[in-house]
Amino acid sequence: MNFVHYNLGFLQQGRIVRIDIDRQANVLLLDALNFNHYRNRQRYRYHGGHARSSPIDLRVPASANWHVAIDTGGRTGQIRSAVSILE
Protein backbone atom coordinates (compact mmCIF):
# COMPACT_ATOMS: atom_id res chain seq x y z
CA MET A 1 0.00 0.00 0.00
CA ASN A 2 1.41 3.40 -0.97
CA PHE A 3 0.66 6.31 1.30
CA VAL A 4 2.22 9.47 2.67
CA HIS A 5 2.72 9.39 6.44
CA TYR A 6 3.15 12.19 8.98
CA ASN A 7 3.88 11.33 12.61
CA LEU A 8 2.43 14.27 14.54
CA GLY A 9 3.50 13.08 17.99
CA PHE A 10 1.45 13.95 21.07
CA LEU A 11 -1.35 16.47 20.47
CA GLN A 12 -3.83 17.87 22.95
CA GLN A 13 -7.55 17.44 22.35
CA GLY A 14 -9.04 20.31 20.36
CA ARG A 15 -5.95 21.19 18.31
CA ILE A 16 -6.52 21.61 14.57
CA VAL A 17 -4.47 19.63 12.05
CA ARG A 18 -4.39 21.33 8.63
CA ILE A 19 -3.57 19.14 5.62
CA ASP A 20 -2.81 20.60 2.19
CA ILE A 21 -2.96 18.31 -0.85
CA ASP A 22 -2.51 18.97 -4.56
CA ARG A 23 -5.25 16.58 -5.73
CA GLN A 24 -8.08 14.37 -4.47
CA ALA A 25 -7.01 11.86 -1.85
CA ASN A 26 -8.03 9.97 1.26
CA VAL A 27 -6.87 12.01 4.25
CA LEU A 28 -6.94 10.11 7.54
CA LEU A 29 -6.19 11.29 11.08
CA LEU A 30 -5.41 8.21 13.19
CA ASP A 31 -4.23 7.57 16.72
CA ALA A 32 -1.17 5.31 17.12
CA LEU A 33 -3.13 2.05 17.50
CA ASN A 34 -5.34 2.72 14.49
CA PHE A 35 -2.37 3.83 12.37
CA ASN A 36 -0.74 0.45 13.05
CA HIS A 37 -3.98 -1.28 12.05
CA TYR A 38 -4.19 0.85 8.86
CA ARG A 39 -0.57 0.04 7.96
CA ASN A 40 -1.17 -3.68 8.54
CA ARG A 41 -4.43 -3.64 6.55
CA GLN A 42 -6.56 -4.45 9.55
CA ARG A 43 -9.82 -2.83 10.59
CA TYR A 44 -9.22 0.74 11.84
CA ARG A 45 -11.04 3.91 12.91
CA TYR A 46 -10.15 7.36 11.62
CA HIS A 47 -11.21 10.98 11.27
CA GLY A 48 -11.35 12.59 7.85
CA GLY A 49 -11.94 10.66 4.64
CA HIS A 50 -12.00 11.41 0.93
CA ALA A 51 -10.99 15.03 0.29
CA ARG A 52 -11.70 16.78 -2.99
CA SER A 53 -10.24 20.17 -2.12
CA SER A 54 -7.58 21.64 0.11
CA PRO A 55 -6.94 22.59 2.87
CA ILE A 56 -8.56 20.02 5.14
CA ASP A 57 -8.88 20.98 8.81
CA LEU A 58 -9.39 18.15 11.30
CA ARG A 59 -9.89 18.65 15.04
CA VAL A 60 -7.98 16.28 17.33
CA PRO A 61 -10.72 14.40 19.24
CA ALA A 62 -8.59 13.29 22.22
CA SER A 63 -5.14 13.91 23.68
CA ALA A 64 -2.87 11.19 22.26
CA ASN A 65 -0.15 10.45 19.71
CA TRP A 66 -1.54 11.14 16.23
CA HIS A 67 -0.67 10.30 12.64
CA VAL A 68 -1.87 11.51 9.25
CA ALA A 69 -2.00 9.05 6.35
CA ILE A 70 -2.75 10.23 2.83
CA ASP A 71 -3.41 7.82 -0.03
CA THR A 72 -4.83 7.94 -3.53
CA GLY A 73 -7.49 5.32 -2.86
CA GLY A 74 -6.10 3.05 -5.59
CA ARG A 75 -5.67 5.77 -8.19
CA THR A 76 -2.25 6.20 -9.80
CA GLY A 77 0.17 9.05 -9.28
CA GLN A 78 1.80 10.84 -6.39
CA ILE A 79 0.38 13.33 -3.94
CA ARG A 80 2.18 16.45 -2.82
CA SER A 81 1.14 17.36 0.69
CA ALA A 82 1.96 19.37 3.78
CA VAL A 83 0.68 19.17 7.34
CA SER A 84 0.66 21.87 10.01
CA ILE A 85 -0.74 22.14 13.53
CA LEU A 86 -2.92 25.17 14.27
CA GLU A 87 -3.86 26.57 17.66
PDB file as gemmi writes it, atoms N, CA and C in Angstrom:
CRYST1    1.000    1.000    1.000  90.00  90.00  90.00 P 1                      
ATOM      1  N   MET A   1       0.857  -1.169   0.000  1.00  0.00           N  
ATOM      2  CA  MET A   1       0.000   0.000   0.000  1.00  0.00           C  
ATOM      3  C   MET A   1       0.905   1.236   0.000  1.00  0.00           C  
ATOM      4  N   ASN A   2       0.662   2.151  -0.916  1.00  0.00           N  
ATOM      5  CA  ASN A   2       1.410   3.404  -0.965  1.00  0.00           C  
ATOM      6  C   ASN A   2       0.622   4.504  -0.279  1.00  0.00           C  
ATOM      7  N   PHE A   3       1.287   5.187   0.631  1.00  0.00           N  
ATOM      8  CA  PHE A   3       0.656   6.314   1.304  1.00  0.00           C  
ATOM      9  C   PHE A   3       1.737   7.243   1.825  1.00  0.00           C  
ATOM     10  N   VAL A   4       1.346   8.478   2.051  1.00  0.00           N  
ATOM     11  CA  VAL A   4       2.223   9.473   2.671  1.00  0.00           C  
ATOM     12  C   VAL A   4       1.890   9.474   4.159  1.00  0.00           C  
ATOM     13  N   HIS A   5       2.924   9.484   4.995  1.00  0.00           N  
ATOM     14  CA  HIS A   5       2.723   9.393   6.441  1.00  0.00           C  
ATOM     15  C   HIS A   5       3.365  10.574   7.146  1.00  0.00           C  
ATOM     16  N   TYR A   6       2.633  11.146   8.089  1.00  0.00           N  
ATOM     17  CA  TYR A   6       3.145  12.192   8.982  1.00  0.00           C  
ATOM     18  C   TYR A   6       2.913  11.737  10.416  1.00  0.00           C  
ATOM     19  N   ASN A   7       3.986  11.628  11.189  1.00  0.00           N  
ATOM     20  CA  ASN A   7       3.876  11.325  12.613  1.00  0.00           C  
ATOM     21  C   ASN A   7       3.803  12.657  13.341  1.00  0.00           C  
ATOM     22  N   LEU A   8       2.646  12.974  13.910  1.00  0.00           N  
ATOM     23  CA  LEU A   8       2.426  14.274  14.544  1.00  0.00           C  
ATOM     24  C   LEU A   8       2.859  14.307  15.999  1.00  0.00           C  
ATOM     25  N   GLY A   9       3.135  13.139  16.581  1.00  0.00           N  
ATOM     26  CA  GLY A   9       3.496  13.084  17.988  1.00  0.00           C  
ATOM     27  C   GLY A   9       2.274  13.349  18.862  1.00  0.00           C  
ATOM     28  N   PHE A  10       2.533  13.721  20.112  1.00  0.00           N  
ATOM     29  CA  PHE A  10       1.447  13.946  21.070  1.00  0.00           C  
ATOM     30  C   PHE A  10       0.774  15.284  20.787  1.00  0.00           C  
ATOM     31  N   LEU A  11      -0.545  15.252  20.654  1.00  0.00           N  
ATOM     32  CA  LEU A  11      -1.346  16.468  20.466  1.00  0.00           C  
ATOM     33  C   LEU A  11      -2.470  16.500  21.487  1.00  0.00           C  
ATOM     34  N   GLN A  12      -2.735  17.680  22.010  1.00  0.00           N  
ATOM     35  CA  GLN A  12      -3.831  17.873  22.948  1.00  0.00           C  
ATOM     36  C   GLN A  12      -5.175  17.874  22.213  1.00  0.00           C  
ATOM     37  N   GLN A  13      -6.187  17.401  22.885  1.00  0.00           N  
ATOM     38  CA  GLN A  13      -7.552  17.440  22.354  1.00  0.00           C  
ATOM     39  C   GLN A  13      -7.903  18.866  21.962  1.00  0.00           C  
ATOM     40  N   GLY A  14      -8.573  19.012  20.822  1.00  0.00           N  
ATOM     41  CA  GLY A  14      -9.040  20.309  20.362  1.00  0.00           C  
ATOM     42  C   GLY A  14      -8.122  21.010  19.380  1.00  0.00           C  
ATOM     43  N   ARG A  15      -6.854  20.581  19.280  1.00  0.00           N  
ATOM     44  CA  ARG A  15      -5.947  21.191  18.307  1.00  0.00           C  
ATOM     45  C   ARG A  15      -6.468  20.918  16.901  1.00  0.00           C  
ATOM     46  N   ILE A  16      -6.106  21.766  15.963  1.00  0.00           N  
ATOM     47  CA  ILE A  16      -6.517  21.606  14.570  1.00  0.00           C  
ATOM     48  C   ILE A  16      -5.311  21.166  13.752  1.00  0.00           C  
ATOM     49  N   VAL A  17      -5.494  20.101  12.978  1.00  0.00           N  
ATOM     50  CA  VAL A  17      -4.470  19.634  12.046  1.00  0.00           C  
ATOM     51  C   VAL A  17      -4.917  20.078  10.653  1.00  0.00           C  
ATOM     52  N   ARG A  18      -4.073  20.864   9.974  1.00  0.00           N  
ATOM     53  CA  ARG A  18      -4.390  21.330   8.625  1.00  0.00           C  
ATOM     54  C   ARG A  18      -3.548  20.540   7.628  1.00  0.00           C  
ATOM     55  N   ILE A  19      -4.227  19.936   6.643  1.00  0.00           N  
ATOM     56  CA  ILE A  19      -3.571  19.144   5.620  1.00  0.00           C  
ATOM     57  C   ILE A  19      -3.810  19.802   4.274  1.00  0.00           C  
ATOM     58  N   ASP A  20      -2.728  20.059   3.548  1.00  0.00           N  
ATOM     59  CA  ASP A  20      -2.809  20.601   2.190  1.00  0.00           C  
ATOM     60  C   ASP A  20      -2.417  19.500   1.213  1.00  0.00           C  
ATOM     61  N   ILE A  21      -3.231  19.313   0.174  1.00  0.00           N  
ATOM     62  CA  ILE A  21      -2.958  18.308  -0.850  1.00  0.00           C  
ATOM     63  C   ILE A  21      -3.119  18.959  -2.219  1.00  0.00           C  
ATOM     64  N   ASP A  22      -2.443  18.387  -3.220  1.00  0.00           N  
ATOM     65  CA  ASP A  22      -2.508  18.970  -4.557  1.00  0.00           C  
ATOM     66  C   ASP A  22      -3.524  18.286  -5.464  1.00  0.00           C  
ATOM     67  N   ARG A  23      -4.194  17.244  -4.964  1.00  0.00           N  
ATOM     68  CA  ARG A  23      -5.251  16.583  -5.733  1.00  0.00           C  
ATOM     69  C   ARG A  23      -6.107  15.749  -4.786  1.00  0.00           C  
ATOM     70  N   GLN A  24      -7.175  15.167  -5.298  1.00  0.00           N  
ATOM     71  CA  GLN A  24      -8.077  14.369  -4.472  1.00  0.00           C  
ATOM     72  C   GLN A  24      -7.325  13.207  -3.828  1.00  0.00           C  
ATOM     73  N   ALA A  25      -7.672  12.945  -2.571  1.00  0.00           N  
ATOM     74  CA  ALA A  25      -7.008  11.856  -1.847  1.00  0.00           C  
ATOM     75  C   ALA A  25      -7.826  11.490  -0.622  1.00  0.00           C  
ATOM     76  N   ASN A  26      -7.495  10.359  -0.045  1.00  0.00           N  
ATOM     77  CA  ASN A  26      -8.029   9.975   1.255  1.00  0.00           C  
ATOM     78  C   ASN A  26      -7.098  10.549   2.315  1.00  0.00           C  
ATOM     79  N   VAL A  27      -7.649  11.348   3.203  1.00  0.00           N  
ATOM     80  CA  VAL A  27      -6.870  12.008   4.253  1.00  0.00           C  
ATOM     81  C   VAL A  27      -7.387  11.487   5.589  1.00  0.00           C  
ATOM     82  N   LEU A  28      -6.521  10.781   6.322  1.00  0.00           N  
ATOM     83  CA  LEU A  28      -6.937  10.105   7.543  1.00  0.00           C  
ATOM     84  C   LEU A  28      -6.125  10.595   8.729  1.00  0.00           C  
ATOM     85  N   LEU A  29      -6.810  10.970   9.794  1.00  0.00           N  
ATOM     86  CA  LEU A  29      -6.191  11.290  11.076  1.00  0.00           C  
ATOM     87  C   LEU A  29      -6.422  10.085  11.974  1.00  0.00           C  
ATOM     88  N   LEU A  30      -5.313   9.463  12.436  1.00  0.00           N  
ATOM     89  CA  LEU A  30      -5.408   8.212  13.188  1.00  0.00           C  
ATOM     90  C   LEU A  30      -4.563   8.289  14.449  1.00  0.00           C  
ATOM     91  N   ASP A  31      -5.078   7.705  15.536  1.00  0.00           N  
ATOM     92  CA  ASP A  31      -4.227   7.569  16.724  1.00  0.00           C  
ATOM     93  C   ASP A  31      -3.227   6.448  16.450  1.00  0.00           C  
ATOM     94  N   ALA A  32      -2.270   6.253  17.362  1.00  0.00           N  
ATOM     95  CA  ALA A  32      -1.170   5.311  17.123  1.00  0.00           C  
ATOM     96  C   ALA A  32      -1.671   3.889  16.868  1.00  0.00           C  
ATOM     97  N   LEU A  33      -2.608   3.406  17.670  1.00  0.00           N  
ATOM     98  CA  LEU A  33      -3.129   2.052  17.502  1.00  0.00           C  
ATOM     99  C   LEU A  33      -3.781   1.880  16.133  1.00  0.00           C  
ATOM    100  N   ASN A  34      -4.637   2.831  15.767  1.00  0.00           N  
ATOM    101  CA  ASN A  34      -5.339   2.717  14.490  1.00  0.00           C  
ATOM    102  C   ASN A  34      -4.409   2.917  13.303  1.00  0.00           C  
ATOM    103  N   PHE A  35      -3.349   3.714  13.452  1.00  0.00           N  
ATOM    104  CA  PHE A  35      -2.373   3.826  12.374  1.00  0.00           C  
ATOM    105  C   PHE A  35      -1.693   2.478  12.136  1.00  0.00           C  
ATOM    106  N   ASN A  36      -1.334   1.785  13.207  1.00  0.00           N  
ATOM    107  CA  ASN A  36      -0.739   0.451  13.055  1.00  0.00           C  
ATOM    108  C   ASN A  36      -1.702  -0.510  12.370  1.00  0.00           C  
ATOM    109  N   HIS A  37      -2.975  -0.437  12.707  1.00  0.00           N  
ATOM    110  CA  HIS A  37      -3.980  -1.278  12.050  1.00  0.00           C  
ATOM    111  C   HIS A  37      -4.090  -0.910  10.567  1.00  0.00           C  
ATOM    112  N   TYR A  38      -4.127   0.379  10.257  1.00  0.00           N  
ATOM    113  CA  TYR A  38      -4.189   0.851   8.857  1.00  0.00           C  
ATOM    114  C   TYR A  38      -2.996   0.304   8.075  1.00  0.00           C  
ATOM    115  N   ARG A  39      -1.798   0.465   8.628  1.00  0.00           N  
ATOM    116  CA  ARG A  39      -0.569   0.039   7.961  1.00  0.00           C  
ATOM    117  C   ARG A  39      -0.548  -1.468   7.733  1.00  0.00           C  
ATOM    118  N   ASN A  40      -1.145  -2.219   8.654  1.00  0.00           N  
ATOM    119  CA  ASN A  40      -1.174  -3.679   8.537  1.00  0.00           C  
ATOM    120  C   ASN A  40      -2.443  -4.210   7.872  1.00  0.00           C  
ATOM    121  N   ARG A  41      -3.206  -3.297   7.280  1.00  0.00           N  
ATOM    122  CA  ARG A  41      -4.431  -3.644   6.549  1.00  0.00           C  
ATOM    123  C   ARG A  41      -5.450  -4.386   7.405  1.00  0.00           C  
ATOM    124  N   GLN A  42      -5.546  -3.933   8.639  1.00  0.00           N  
ATOM    125  CA  GLN A  42      -6.561  -4.453   9.551  1.00  0.00           C  
ATOM    126  C   GLN A  42      -7.671  -3.415   9.679  1.00  0.00           C  
ATOM    127  N   ARG A  43      -8.713  -3.760  10.371  1.00  0.00           N  
ATOM    128  CA  ARG A  43      -9.815  -2.829  10.593  1.00  0.00           C  
ATOM    129  C   ARG A  43      -9.339  -1.677  11.477  1.00  0.00           C  
ATOM    130  N   TYR A  44      -9.681  -0.436  11.100  1.00  0.00           N  
ATOM    131  CA  TYR A  44      -9.216   0.738  11.837  1.00  0.00           C  
ATOM    132  C   TYR A  44     -10.296   1.817  11.853  1.00  0.00           C  
ATOM    133  N   ARG A  45     -10.137   2.761  12.796  1.00  0.00           N  
ATOM    134  CA  ARG A  45     -11.035   3.910  12.912  1.00  0.00           C  
ATOM    135  C   ARG A  45     -10.227   5.162  12.633  1.00  0.00           C  
ATOM    136  N   TYR A  46     -10.855   6.150  12.028  1.00  0.00           N  
ATOM    137  CA  TYR A  46     -10.149   7.357  11.619  1.00  0.00           C  
ATOM    138  C   TYR A  46     -11.081   8.560  11.625  1.00  0.00           C  
ATOM    139  N   HIS A  47     -10.486   9.725  11.472  1.00  0.00           N  
ATOM    140  CA  HIS A  47     -11.214  10.977  11.274  1.00  0.00           C  
ATOM    141  C   HIS A  47     -10.758  11.517   9.932  1.00  0.00           C  
ATOM    142  N   GLY A  48     -11.672  12.096   9.189  1.00  0.00           N  
ATOM    143  CA  GLY A  48     -11.351  12.591   7.847  1.00  0.00           C  
ATOM    144  C   GLY A  48     -12.064  11.754   6.817  1.00  0.00           C  
ATOM    145  N   GLY A  49     -11.371  11.464   5.720  1.00  0.00           N  
ATOM    146  CA  GLY A  49     -11.940  10.661   4.644  1.00  0.00           C  
ATOM    147  C   GLY A  49     -11.517  11.205   3.300  1.00  0.00           C  
ATOM    148  N   HIS A  50     -12.333  10.968   2.279  1.00  0.00           N  
ATOM    149  CA  HIS A  50     -12.001  11.409   0.925  1.00  0.00           C  
ATOM    150  C   HIS A  50     -12.104  12.933   0.850  1.00  0.00           C  
ATOM    151  N   ALA A  51     -11.021  13.568   0.411  1.00  0.00           N  
ATOM    152  CA  ALA A  51     -10.985  15.029   0.290  1.00  0.00           C  
ATOM    153  C   ALA A  51     -10.866  15.410  -1.176  1.00  0.00           C  
ATOM    154  N   ARG A  52     -11.720  16.319  -1.602  1.00  0.00           N  
ATOM    155  CA  ARG A  52     -11.704  16.783  -2.990  1.00  0.00           C  
ATOM    156  C   ARG A  52     -10.995  18.114  -3.146  1.00  0.00           C  
ATOM    157  N   SER A  53     -10.881  18.858  -2.046  1.00  0.00           N  
ATOM    158  CA  SER A  53     -10.237  20.170  -2.117  1.00  0.00           C  
ATOM    159  C   SER A  53      -9.365  20.370  -0.884  1.00  0.00           C  
ATOM    160  N   SER A  54      -8.563  21.393  -0.932  1.00  0.00           N  
ATOM    161  CA  SER A  54      -7.582  21.642   0.112  1.00  0.00           C  
ATOM    162  C   SER A  54      -7.710  23.094   0.563  1.00  0.00           C  
ATOM    163  N   PRO A  55      -7.436  23.433   1.806  1.00  0.00           N  
ATOM    164  CA  PRO A  55      -6.936  22.588   2.873  1.00  0.00           C  
ATOM    165  C   PRO A  55      -8.059  21.832   3.577  1.00  0.00           C  
ATOM    166  N   ILE A  56      -7.654  20.812   4.312  1.00  0.00           N  
ATOM    167  CA  ILE A  56      -8.561  20.022   5.139  1.00  0.00           C  
ATOM    168  C   ILE A  56      -8.176  20.284   6.588  1.00  0.00           C  
ATOM    169  N   ASP A  57      -9.121  20.736   7.395  1.00  0.00           N  
ATOM    170  CA  ASP A  57      -8.881  20.981   8.815  1.00  0.00           C  
ATOM    171  C   ASP A  57      -9.593  19.905   9.626  1.00  0.00           C  
ATOM    172  N   LEU A  58      -8.826  19.201  10.453  1.00  0.00           N  
ATOM    173  CA  LEU A  58      -9.389  18.146  11.302  1.00  0.00           C  
ATOM    174  C   LEU A  58      -9.067  18.456  12.754  1.00  0.00           C  
ATOM    175  N   ARG A  59     -10.075  18.394  13.605  1.00  0.00           N  
ATOM    176  CA  ARG A  59      -9.893  18.647  15.036  1.00  0.00           C  
ATOM    177  C   ARG A  59      -9.494  17.354  15.743  1.00  0.00           C  
ATOM    178  N   VAL A  60      -8.457  17.431  16.569  1.00  0.00           N  
ATOM    179  CA  VAL A  60      -7.981  16.283  17.328  1.00  0.00           C  
ATOM    180  C   VAL A  60      -9.041  15.949  18.388  1.00  0.00           C  
ATOM    181  N   PRO A  61      -9.607  14.733  18.348  1.00  0.00           N  
ATOM    182  CA  PRO A  61     -10.720  14.401  19.244  1.00  0.00           C  
ATOM    183  C   PRO A  61     -10.316  14.041  20.673  1.00  0.00           C  
ATOM    184  N   ALA A  62      -9.044  13.680  20.884  1.00  0.00           N  
ATOM    185  CA  ALA A  62      -8.589  13.286  22.222  1.00  0.00           C  
ATOM    186  C   ALA A  62      -7.083  13.490  22.303  1.00  0.00           C  
ATOM    187  N   SER A  63      -6.584  13.767  23.480  1.00  0.00           N  
ATOM    188  CA  SER A  63      -5.142  13.914  23.676  1.00  0.00           C  
ATOM    189  C   SER A  63      -4.479  12.549  23.518  1.00  0.00           C  
ATOM    190  N   ALA A  64      -3.545  12.457  22.557  1.00  0.00           N  
ATOM    191  CA  ALA A  64      -2.873  11.188  22.256  1.00  0.00           C  
ATOM    192  C   ALA A  64      -1.775  11.447  21.231  1.00  0.00           C  
ATOM    193  N   ASN A  65      -1.091  10.383  20.826  1.00  0.00           N  
ATOM    194  CA  ASN A  65      -0.149  10.451  19.714  1.00  0.00           C  
ATOM    195  C   ASN A  65      -0.942  10.254  18.425  1.00  0.00           C  
ATOM    196  N   TRP A  66      -0.740  11.140  17.451  1.00  0.00           N  
ATOM    197  CA  TRP A  66      -1.540  11.144  16.234  1.00  0.00           C  
ATOM    198  C   TRP A  66      -0.676  11.028  14.986  1.00  0.00           C  
ATOM    199  N   HIS A  67      -1.302  10.470  13.936  1.00  0.00           N  
ATOM    200  CA  HIS A  67      -0.665  10.297  12.635  1.00  0.00           C  
ATOM    201  C   HIS A  67      -1.638  10.763  11.561  1.00  0.00           C  
ATOM    202  N   VAL A  68      -1.078  11.238  10.448  1.00  0.00           N  
ATOM    203  CA  VAL A  68      -1.867  11.505   9.252  1.00  0.00           C  
ATOM    204  C   VAL A  68      -1.369  10.562   8.174  1.00  0.00           C  
ATOM    205  N   ALA A  69      -2.303   9.892   7.510  1.00  0.00           N  
ATOM    206  CA  ALA A  69      -1.999   9.049   6.355  1.00  0.00           C  
ATOM    207  C   ALA A  69      -2.795   9.595   5.172  1.00  0.00           C  
ATOM    208  N   ILE A  70      -2.117   9.717   4.044  1.00  0.00           N  
ATOM    209  CA  ILE A  70      -2.750  10.233   2.830  1.00  0.00           C  
ATOM    210  C   ILE A  70      -2.498   9.221   1.723  1.00  0.00           C  
ATOM    211  N   ASP A  71      -3.574   8.762   1.083  1.00  0.00           N  
ATOM    212  CA  ASP A  71      -3.407   7.817  -0.026  1.00  0.00           C  
ATOM    213  C   ASP A  71      -4.341   8.178  -1.167  1.00  0.00           C  
ATOM    214  N   THR A  72      -4.061   7.619  -2.324  1.00  0.00           N  
ATOM    215  CA  THR A  72      -4.831   7.939  -3.531  1.00  0.00           C  
ATOM    216  C   THR A  72      -6.076   7.079  -3.675  1.00  0.00           C  
ATOM    217  N   GLY A  73      -6.310   6.167  -2.755  1.00  0.00           N  
ATOM    218  CA  GLY A  73      -7.486   5.315  -2.855  1.00  0.00           C  
ATOM    219  C   GLY A  73      -7.443   4.397  -4.061  1.00  0.00           C  
ATOM    220  N   GLY A  74      -6.239   3.963  -4.450  1.00  0.00           N  
ATOM    221  CA  GLY A  74      -6.103   3.048  -5.585  1.00  0.00           C  
ATOM    222  C   GLY A  74      -5.838   3.741  -6.905  1.00  0.00           C  
ATOM    223  N   ARG A  75      -5.963   5.055  -6.959  1.00  0.00           N  
ATOM    224  CA  ARG A  75      -5.666   5.774  -8.189  1.00  0.00           C  
ATOM    225  C   ARG A  75      -4.152   5.912  -8.338  1.00  0.00           C  
ATOM    226  N   THR A  76      -3.683   6.085  -9.558  1.00  0.00           N  
ATOM    227  CA  THR A  76      -2.249   6.196  -9.803  1.00  0.00           C  
ATOM    228  C   THR A  76      -1.757   7.613  -9.562  1.00  0.00           C  
ATOM    229  N   GLY A  77      -0.446   7.740  -9.431  1.00  0.00           N  
ATOM    230  CA  GLY A  77       0.171   9.049  -9.276  1.00  0.00           C  
ATOM    231  C   GLY A  77       0.598   9.325  -7.851  1.00  0.00           C  
ATOM    232  N   GLN A  78       1.305  10.423  -7.695  1.00  0.00           N  
ATOM    233  CA  GLN A  78       1.800  10.836  -6.394  1.00  0.00           C  
ATOM    234  C   GLN A  78       1.026  12.046  -5.892  1.00  0.00           C  
ATOM    235  N   ILE A  79       1.058  12.207  -4.586  1.00  0.00           N  
ATOM    236  CA  ILE A  79       0.379  13.326  -3.941  1.00  0.00           C  
ATOM    237  C   ILE A  79       1.437  14.206  -3.286  1.00  0.00           C  
ATOM    238  N   ARG A  80       1.357  15.500  -3.564  1.00  0.00           N  
ATOM    239  CA  ARG A  80       2.184  16.455  -2.822  1.00  0.00           C  
ATOM    240  C   ARG A  80       1.320  16.957  -1.672  1.00  0.00           C  
ATOM    241  N   SER A  81       1.931  16.995  -0.489  1.00  0.00           N  
ATOM    242  CA  SER A  81       1.143  17.357   0.687  1.00  0.00           C  
ATOM    243  C   SER A  81       2.008  18.076   1.711  1.00  0.00           C  
ATOM    244  N   ALA A  82       1.320  18.725   2.636  1.00  0.00           N  
ATOM    245  CA  ALA A  82       1.958  19.369   3.781  1.00  0.00           C  
ATOM    246  C   ALA A  82       0.969  19.320   4.941  1.00  0.00           C  
ATOM    247  N   VAL A  83       1.515  19.216   6.148  1.00  0.00           N  
ATOM    248  CA  VAL A  83       0.676  19.166   7.345  1.00  0.00           C  
ATOM    249  C   VAL A  83       1.206  20.181   8.331  1.00  0.00           C  
ATOM    250  N   SER A  84       0.285  20.924   8.969  1.00  0.00           N  
ATOM    251  CA  SER A  84       0.658  21.874  10.008  1.00  0.00           C  
ATOM    252  C   SER A  84      -0.351  21.761  11.156  1.00  0.00           C  
ATOM    253  N   ILE A  85       0.106  22.164  12.339  1.00  0.00           N  
ATOM    254  CA  ILE A  85      -0.740  22.140  13.529  1.00  0.00           C  
ATOM    255  C   ILE A  85      -1.123  23.570  13.850  1.00  0.00           C  
ATOM    256  N   LEU A  86      -2.417  23.830  13.937  1.00  0.00           N  
ATOM    257  CA  LEU A  86      -2.920  25.169  14.267  1.00  0.00           C  
ATOM    258  C   LEU A  86      -3.301  25.218  15.729  1.00  0.00           C  
ATOM    259  N   GLU A  87      -3.453  26.411  16.252  1.00  0.00           N  
ATOM    260  CA  GLU A  87      -3.859  26.573  17.663  1.00  0.00           C  
ATOM    261  C   GLU A  87      -5.286  26.170  17.879  1.00  0.00           C  
TER     262      GLU A  87                                                      
END                                                                             
